[in-house]
């Protein structure tokens, strides 16, 4: 996990932790900021993982990775993850994920990919409520559950280390880089 995503995840948890002797409900602003910060932890985690795979891991490439990360959009990640949330990958992205040994037909979405995709989509929706929909009641439990879900998705990603997992992560990095869109004439 990158320093930024790790720090953001820690900050989101601190916002909803009760201090010794604290009584009454947590302030709505802390709950909303926690939810938003949890989303940004996952957003930056995904960007960092993509940049490390496509730009490189050497420390002297850090400025290039940071420049590359600036090309991503929230909408692009949402589009890409929307194609990965089901039991099977959206057929429009098969070309990136189909390996020579993969049988014809739908491609099953690996569990760690589905977990990060659904966590991202949920976190983004909750962040939009937290930041823009003040009529949507949000609780400390909502913030805590989202934090846990995002943390577990990041851990599942980091624990997926087989050669097939690495290939899948690379394919996802390409999909995120393409903002979830593959031209039909490229397939």
N, C-alpha and C positions, 0 to 999 in steps of 0.2 A: 504494500500500500504506500502511496506517495505521502510525503510529509504533509502536503496541503490537505489531501482527503482525510488523512488520519487526524489532523488537527481540527478540521471542520466537524468530523464525527464526534470527537471529544467535546468540542464546544457545544454541539447540539445537545449532548447528554447533560452537560453542566447547566445548561439553561433550564432544565426541568428537574434537576436534583433539589430536593428540599434541604435547607440548611437546618442545623440542629436547633430545635425549638420553634421552627417555623410553623405557623398555624394558618388555617384558611386555605382557600384555593390559590393555585399559582396564578400569577398575572397572565392575562390573555396574550400580552405582547411577548412574554417569554415562551409560551407554548407555540405561538405562531412563528417566532424567530427560530425555535428549535426545529420545527418541521421544515422550514425553508432551508436552514443550514444543513439538515440531513440530506435534502435533495441535492444541494450543491456539493456535498461530500461525494455522493455517488456520481454526479455529473463530472467532477474533476477526476475521480478515479477512472472513469471510462476514457476520458481524454488522455490522461497520462498513460494508461495501458496501451491505447492505440498508438500514441506517439513513440513509446518505447519500442513497439513492434515494427513500425513503419519507418521511423527516422533512425533509430538505433539507441543503444544503452550507454554509450560512452559519455563520460561527464563533459567532454568538450563539445558534445552535440546538444547540450542543454538549451542554448539560445535558439538553435534551429527547432528543437522540439516545442519550445514556447511559441515561436512564430507559427509553427504548424498548427498548434492547438487553437490559435486565434481564428482559424478558418472554419471551425465547427459551429453549429447552431443547435439550439435546443430543439427546434423543429426537425432538423436532420436526424438527431438521435431518436426523437419520438417516432419518426417514420421508420427508421431502421429497426428499433426495438418492437414496433408494432408487427413486424414481419417475423418476429422470433418468439412471440408470446404463447403460441399454441403448442399442442403436442407435436405437430409437424411444422416445418418451415414453410413460409409462404413460397409457392412455386416460382415466383418471380426472381428469387435469389438463389435458386438451386445451383446455378453455375459456380457460385463462390464456395458452396459447401459440399457439393457432390464429389466424392473421391472415386478413383477407379474401381475400388471394391464395393462401392455402394450400389445395391440393387436398384433397378428401375422403380419408379413410383415415388410416393412422398418420402421425404427425409425427416426422420424423427429429430426433434429439437433436443440437443443434449440438456440434461437437467440443469447444469450450472449456467448454461446460456439462458434457458427459460427463466431461471430464478433471477438472474440479473436483469433480464428484459422486463419481467413483470414488476420487479421491485422499482425499476426506473420509471415505468409508466405510472405506477401507483404514487411514487414519491413526487413526480411532476404534477399529477392531478391535485395531490394534497398541498403541494407548494403553491399552486395557483389559488386554491381556497385560502390558504394561510395568508398569502400576500394581497389578494384582491377581493375575496368574497367575505367581507366581515359579517354577513348574515349567516355564514356557515359556522355553527358552533364546533369548536375543536377543544379537546381535552388533553390533559397531561398523558392520559392513557393512549390517546391517538398518537401523540408525539413519541412516546416510549415504544409503542408497537412498531411504528415506522422506523425508528432508530434501530431496533433489533432486526427487523427484516432487511434493512439495507446492510447492516453489519454482517449478517449471515450470508447475504448474496456476495459481498466482497470476499468473505472467507471461502465460500464455495469456489469462486473464481480462482483464488490463490491456491487452493488445494487441487485444482484440476491441472495435472502436470504430465499426463501421458503424452506420447507423441501425437496421438489423434486429438487430444485436448489442445495441444499447442497449435496444430493445424487449424482447428476450429476457431481458436482465439485470433489467429492471423486472418482468417476469412471474415470474422466479425470486425476486425480493425479495418479491413478493406471496405466492408459494407458501411461502417460508420463514416469513413472517409468520403464515401460516395453519397452520403446523406440519405442512405436507404434506397437509392434509385439506381437501377441498372437499365440501360437502354435496351429495348427489345431487340434491336438489330445486333446487339453484342452477344446474344445468347445462342 
